[in-house]
Amino acid sequence: MQATLDLAERVSRISESSTMKVAAEADRLRREGVDVVDFGAGEPDFPTPDNIKRAAVAALDANFTKYTPTGGTVELKQAICARHREDYGTDYSPGECITSVGGKHAIFNVMQILIDEGDEVIIPVPYWVTYKDVVNYAGGKCVFVETDEDKGFTFTADSIAPHITSKTKLLIINSPSNPSGAVLSREEFERIYHLAAKRGVRLMTDECYCRFLYDSEPFSIASMPGAKENVVIAGSLSKTYAMTGWRIGFALAPKPLIDGMMKLQSHTTSNPTSVSQKAAIEALRGSQDSIPLMLAEYRKRRDYVVKRLRAIPGVRIAEPKGAFYAYPNISVGFKKGIKSALEFSEKLLSEAHVAVVPGEAFGTTEHVRISYATSMKELERGLDRIERFISE
C-alpha cells in the first residue's frame, strides 16, 4: 500500500519567499540568454572585506571545522555583545546572546519560542516578507498596522495603541525598514517602547540595517535604562559586512528566552558554520572602515534612484532614510490589463526584463521594491527600462 502525500497543515500557512521567487525567475531568464536588470536581490553588491576572508582562511588552516556549542562559541558571543555595546551603548553578556544561521533564523526561533496558538503579533505595513509567515507558522495571528506613505511610511505610538489587546504578545519593529527604508525617530521609538512595556507587550527590534542610516545616528531601543527585559534584538552580519552567504545572525534577549531558543536550535540546525563564526569575530572586532564607505555609495545611489523615479509622471516615492531599498508607488503604470503590483512586476520582468519585488509581498498593492544595492550602471539601465515601460 502506497503512503499518501499529506503535508502537515502548518506548511499551508506559509508561502514561498517572494524575494527568493523573483531571484529564481530572474536567474532562469539569464540562463536563457535574456539581459535582465535585477533590482530584486536584497544583498550588498560589495565583496566581503579582505580581513574577514583572511580570518576564514586562517580558520580552515587551523582545522577549525568541527562542531561548536549550539549557540556559537563564547568568543563570538563576546564579540557580538562588545560590538553592540560600542555601537549602541547596551550591556549584554554572552548568556543573553545566541548566534544563528542568519538573522532570519534568529527571528524564526523567536517566534517559535514566544508565540502560542492565537497569540497576536503587531506588524506595521509594509513589512519584511518573512514576519507574516513565521508568525503564521507558529500559530499566531498577524495584526497589521497601516503606516503613512506621505510621511515616509512611519508610524507612531498613537497608531499602534488601538491594536493592542489582551491577546497581543509581541510588537515587531524594523527600523530602518525593509522594504520602505523608513526610519523611526528616536523619540517616537521610545514612546512606542513605553507603550508596549506599559501594556505588557514584548518588543522585537530587527536591527539588520541599523548601521545604514542617511540622516540620523545608529540607535538601539535596548540602550534605554531597563529596556533589556522587555526587548528582543534580532541582528545580522549579512548586510553590515557584506556577508550574506556566510549565514551569521544573532539574537540578544533575556536569558530565559535565549535558553528557549538554544533548546530549539539544538534540534534544528545546531551551531552556525564554524568557519563563518571565526570570520564573524574578525568582522566585529576588526576594522569597521568598510561600513561608511558602503553607506556613502548607498547614499549616492539612493539620491539618483529617487530623482529618476520622481521624474516619471505619476510615480510617487517616499525618500528612504535608511537601508538600500526604494519603495515607489507605481499605480500610474496600471494599464494594459494590469490591476496590481504583482501583475506590474510580472510584465515588467517579461517585457522590459527588469526584476523588482511586488508590493503584495510586503502587504501593499500599489508599490514595488527596488534594491539599489547594485552598480550605478545597472541602476541607469534598469530605470531607463522602467520609465519606458510606464510611459509607453
N, C-alpha and C positions, 0 to 999 in steps of 0.2 A: 504494500500500500504506500503510495507516494504522499509525503507530507505536504500540506497546503502552505502556501507562502503568505502567511498572515503577519504583517508587520505590527509591532507594538503600537497602540493607539497614540502614545506620546509623540511618535515620529510624525504623525499627521498634523501636529500642532505647529510644526516649524516648516520653513521653506528654504530652498537653496539661497545662499548669499547672492544678492543681486550684483554686487560688485564683482564677485568671482565669476558670475554668469556672463557679465559683459566682457570681462577679460578673456574668457574662453572663446566667446564668439569672435572677438577681435583677432585672437590668435588663429582661429580657424580660417578667417578671411586672408590673413597674412600668408598662411601656408599655401593658400590657393593663388598667391601672387598679387593680391589686392593691396594697393598702397593705402594703408589705414593710419590715420592720426588718432592716437589713443589718449583720450583725456579721462579714461575710466580708472586707471590704477591709482590707488591711494598710497603710493610709496615714493620716497625721495629718489631722484634720479642721480644723486651724488653717490660716489663709491664709499664704502666703509673706510674710515680713516686708517692710514697705514699702521699706526701704533697699535690699533685694535687687532688688525690682521696679524701683525707680528706676534702678539700675545697668544693668538690661537695656534700659530705655527710652533711657538715655544711649548705650548701645552701638548701638542702632538709629539714633539721631540722628546718630551719628558714622560711620554706614555700615560698622560692624564686622560685615559679613555675608558675608565671603569664607572660603575655606579657611584653616585654621590648620595648624601642624605636626600630624602624625598623633596623637601622644600628648598633644596640648594645648599651649597656649602656655607658655613658660618662666615667665611671670608667675604663671599659675595653679599650676604645679607648685611654684614657690617658696612660694606661699601655702599649699598643702597641707602641705608639709614644715614650714613655720613654725608652722602651727596644730597639727600633730601633736606638734611639739616642745614647744609651750607647754602643751598639754593633757596629754601623757603622758611628756615627758622623753626623747623619742627624738632621733636625729640622722641624718635622711635628707637627701640632696641631690636636686636636680631630675633628675639622671641615674639615680636609684633610684626614680623615680616615673613612672607613666603615668596619664593620665585617660582615661575610657571612657564609653560611653553607658549610664550607670547602674552600680551595684555588681554586678548580675547579669552584665553584660557583662565586667567585670573577672574575675569568678570563672570564667566560660566560657573566657576567654583563658588563665587559669592552668592549667586542666585540659588544654586543647589543647596547650600547650607543655611540660607536665610529664609527662602520663600516656601511656604506650605500652600497646599491647595486652597484657592480662594483668596489668598493674600493679595492686596492691591499694591501696585508699584506705579508711582507717578513719573511720567516721562514727558518732558517738553518736546514739541514738534517744531521743526524737523528733528529727527533723532538718528543716531547711528543705527544702521540696519540690524545689528545683532541684538540690541537691547530687547526689542519686542519678542524675538524668537526665543531667547534664553529665559525670559520671564514666562512665556507660554509653555516652554518645555518643563519648567519647574512646577507648572500647575497654577501659576499666579495669574492675576488679571491686570492688564495694562490700562492705566488711566492717563489719557493723553491730554496735555495742556497746550492750547494754541498759543503761538507767540506772535509778536507784532512785526510783520515784514517791513513796514515803513520805519521801524526803529531798529532795523538790523537783526530781526528775529530774537530780540531779547525778551525777557520776562521778568516778573517781579514777585516778591513775597505775596503781594495782594492778589496776583493772578493765580498763585499756587494754592493759597489758603482754602478757597471754596472746594477744592478737590480732595482735601484730607478728610478721611472718615475713620471710623473705629477699626476698619479693616486695612488701613494704609500701613504698610510695613517698611517701605523704602521709597526714597526720592533719588532719582538719578540726575546728575548734572554733569554736562560735558562742556567745559569752557577752557580754551577755545573749542568751538563746536565743529564736528564733522556731521553734516555737510556744509553748514552755512558760514563758518568762520566767525560766528557771533561770540562775543566775549562779555561776560558779566562784569560790571564794575565791582570793585572790592566791597564797597558799601552795600550794594544790593545782595551780593553773595552772603555777606554777614547777616543781613536781615533775613534772608531765606534760611540760613543755618539756625538762627534763633527761633524762627517759626517752627522748623522741624523738631528741634530739641524740646521746645515747649509742648508740642503735640505728641511727643514720644515716637517720632518717626526717624529712622536712621537715614543718613545721607551718604550716598556713594558718589564720589567725585572722580570722574575719569580724566586723568591728567596726561593723557597721551601726547597732547600738543602744547603743553604748558610752557615750553621754552620758546615757542614760536608766536610771539606777540608783537604787533606792529606799533601800538600806541600806548602801551602800559607795561608795567613791570610784572615778572612772574610772581604768582601768588598761590598759596595753598590754604584752603579753609582750615586745614588741620593745624595751622600755626596759631589759631586763636586759642587763648587760655581755656583749658577744659574741654576743647572740641574733640580731642582724640577719642574719647569714649563713645561718641555718637557718630563718628565718621569712618568710612571705609575708603581708602585710596586705591584706585586701580591705575597702575603705571606700566610703562613700556619703554624699552630702549630702541624700539624699531625705528621711530621717526627721528628722535633726538640725535641719534648717532648713525643714521642710515644703515640700520641693522635688521631690516625686515625679515630676511631669510634666516637669521641666526636664532630667532624664536626665543627671546628672553623677555618676559613680563614679570610683574610683581604685584603684590598687594601689601598694604600697611593697614593694620586694624588692631583692635583689642585682642589680646592673646586667646581668649576663648573662641573667637571667630577664626583666627589663624589656625588654631588646633583643629577645628572642624574642617577647614579647607585642606589641611595636611592629611587628615584621615581620608578624605575623598580622593585626593591626588595620589595617595599611596596605592589606591586600587584602580587608577585610570592610567596616568602616564608615568608614575614615579617621578624621577628627577628630570629637570631640563637637561639638555645635552651638556656633557661635562666640558667639552672644549669651548662651547659657547659661553659657559659660565666664566671661564678664565678670560675670554675676550671681553666679557661684560665688566669684569673687575677693572680691567685696564681702561675701558670706556669711561667708567665712573670716577676712577682715581687719576687718570692721565689728563693730558691737555684737553681743554674744552674749547679750543680755538675754532674748531670746525663749526660750532653752533652759530656764532654771529656771522660767519661767512655764508652759511646756508640761509640764515634769516635775511641778510641783505639781498641775496639773489631772489628769494621768495617775494620780498617787498617790491623789487623791480618788476617781477612778473605779475604780481597782484595788480600793480598800478596799470600795467599795459592791458591786462585782461579786462579790468573794469572799464577802462577808457574805450576799448574796442566794442565791448558789449553795449555800453550806453550809446554808442554811435549807431547802433542798429535800431531803426524806428520801431517803437513799441516794446522793445525789450527793457525790462527793469531789473536792476541788480543792486542789492544792499552791499555796501563795501565790506568785505571781510576784514575783521580786526585781528584775526589770528589764523593759525593752521595754514594750509595751502590749497584751499578749495574756493571756488566761486559757485554761487547757487542762484543763477538768474531765473527770473520768471519769463518763460518763453511762450506763454499762451498766445501771443500775437502770431505765432507760427502754426496755430491750429487751423490748418486748411488742407486741401487735398484729401479730405476724409479723416484727418487727424482729430481725435477727440480727447487725447490725454498726453501727458508727458511720456508715458510708456510707448505709445504709438509714434510720437515725435522722435524718440530716441531710436526706435527700430528703423524708421525711414531714414533718419539721419545717417545711421550706420550703413544701411543697404544702398542708399542712393548717393550720399555725399562722402561716405567712408570715414566718418568721424565717430569715435566711440565715446559716449557720455553715459552717466548712470541716471535713469529716470527717477523723478521725484517720488513716485509711488514707493520706492524702496525706503524712503525716509519719512513717509507719512503725508506727502503733499502731491497734488496732481498737476500743477502748472509750472514745475521747475525741473531743471536738470542739474546734476553736479558735474562741474568741470574741475578736474585736478590740474593745477598749474605746476605740478612737480615734474616738469619736463622742460626741454630747451626752448629758448625764445624762437628758434626757427620753427619748431613744431607748433608752438602757440600761434605764430603768424599764419602758418599753413592751415591749421585747424579752424581758426577764427575766420579766415577768408572763406572757407567752405561753409561754415555755419551762417555767415552773413548772406552768402549767395542762396543757400537753402531756404532761409526765411524770406528773403526778398523776392525770389523768383515767383 
